[in-house]
Amino acid sequence: MDKLKILVVDDEFGIRSGIKRIIEKFEVDYPFMDEAIGFIVCEAETGEIAIEKIKSDFYHIILLDNKLPGIQGVDVLEYINEQEIDSKVIMITSYASLELAVKATRQGAIDFVPKPFTPQELRGSIENITKQIFLKQMTSKLQKEGKHIRFQFLSLLSHELKSPVNAVEGYLKIIKEQKNGKYVADYMQMIDRSIDRLNAMRGMIMDLLDLTKIESGQAKRNPIPIDIGEVAKNCISTFKPMAIQKDVNIYLNYNTKIIYEFDVNDLEIVLNNIFSNAIKYNKTGGRVDCTIREINDKVEIIIADTGIGISKEDQNKLFKEFVRIRNKETSKIPGSGLGLSIVKKILENYKAEIILNSEENKGTKVKIILTK
Amino acid sequence: MKTNKTILLADDDFDYLFQTKFRLETAGFAVITASSQKEAEQLIEIGGFDAAVFDLMMENDDSGFILAYKTKKSNPDIPVIISTAVTAETGYKFNTDNSWIKADVYLEKGVESEKIAEELKKLLKIKDNG
């Protein structure tokens, strides 16, 4: 953060230079801030000069004496208010009456430092206001970033949902115009592809619902001690048909009961996503090895495949939303591009770690580490 | 109906590639396809096509622009069509007068897929029915 600019408006030279000395040596910081906030001090000996300076320059904080030779401090305050200038005003005055305090507060002064004040009193007031300014800046910055991320997500989503609609519409138009022959059989390939794309789109919508539930914290988690191996066994049996179709064998390597507190639903989503990838992106005749083991206070779930693998470059993108690695091998494999984002979000809730190792054409190994 | 013209077609959506190829072949063109920017770059180097149709977003958000640039560099007379869904999503209209974007025509993906053959015939100055 840059230095904050402070304007001191006082007709007494001694006060101005005193304040300047105190503040220019002063810094404000929060434990979580990278660097402390410092100050630059400018001076004005009358209200008229102050207004000129305010017109040409922005000051974060204005220290304003009320008793001035020409126009009064409250008049300067009124000007700042009318012009809707976002400066924070601290009134410094030796004739602090209740009436003035009320008037100044109504005009938007946010603090009152009665003269004579100690350096500590001045620093205290400056510190409070600086923190307010800092937090306000951070909040608006974060809000903007949040909106930006949301916008990115929505434009990606619309793009991803439109692709299957376009694909199916394209096939339907060709069929309608009977471009490939008179019989339904002439269009079987196009019809099959349309059904595939629609199924993939449905999958994406389901994944999207999962992701929204997890992100909004609405998914009710009910972590209970479960036998990890049993859950894995169930998942594997659901994937049997898909594995047979791809001619991929799945092996489960686990002997003793390993109990861990996990929501069954969550664990199923995690394992299903990883198993599904391990089969989908495998080669004909390939294998998937699932190992579950306990090492000291950690439980490891390792799912390794002998598939097409992922290049180093693509590995970095994997856990982002809607990322699908597109190449010759993957072009016909349907997927939402959301699976690994979901896995990552769920595992974050359990403070679990996920490590992915992959080599192109050799295979991919995913390791999940749960800490007891 | 044969045109003796070959079209280079690049798109990372398998179905879009299939459909466009189908439509262009029906319209009498020979078609060579690429399913990524990388593949298309190799085909541009080899050459031997009369016009090109590129998807804008493949591995990179601007893959189509890069391919258009490379095509025009190898032969400025080859017409290039960029098909994109970006316009509908962002409302951003491309201007073909922009000299740095080396494409001749922009087509809205999905909505205007059928028009590609027509546009290519215009660009290659092929007359229907003699």
Chai-1 contact restraints between the chains, C-beta under 6 A:
chainA,res_idxA,chainB,res_idxB,connection_type,confidence,min_distance_angstrom,max_distance_angstrom,comment,restraint_id
A,S155,B,E89,contact,1.0,0.0,6.0,A-B,restraint_1
A,S158,B,E89,contact,1.0,0.0,6.0,A-B,restraint_2
A,H159,B,E89,contact,1.0,0.0,6.0,A-B,restraint_3
A,S163,B,D13,contact,1.0,0.0,6.0,A-B,restraint_4
A,N166,B,G110,contact,1.0,0.0,6.0,A-B,restraint_5
A,A167,B,D15,contact,1.0,0.0,6.0,A-B,restraint_6
A,G170,B,Q19,contact,1.0,0.0,6.0,A-B,restraint_7
A,G170,B,S113,contact,1.0,0.0,6.0,A-B,restraint_8
A,K179,B,T26,contact,1.0,0.0,6.0,A-B,restraint_9
A,R193,B,D15,contact,1.0,0.0,6.0,A-B,restraint_10
A,R326,B,D12,contact,1.0,0.0,6.0,A-B,restraint_11
A,S331,B,F14,contact,1.0,0.0,6.0,A-B,restraint_12
A,S331,B,S35,contact,1.0,0.0,6.0,A-B,restraint_13
A,K332,B,F14,contact,1.0,0.0,6.0,A-B,restraint_14
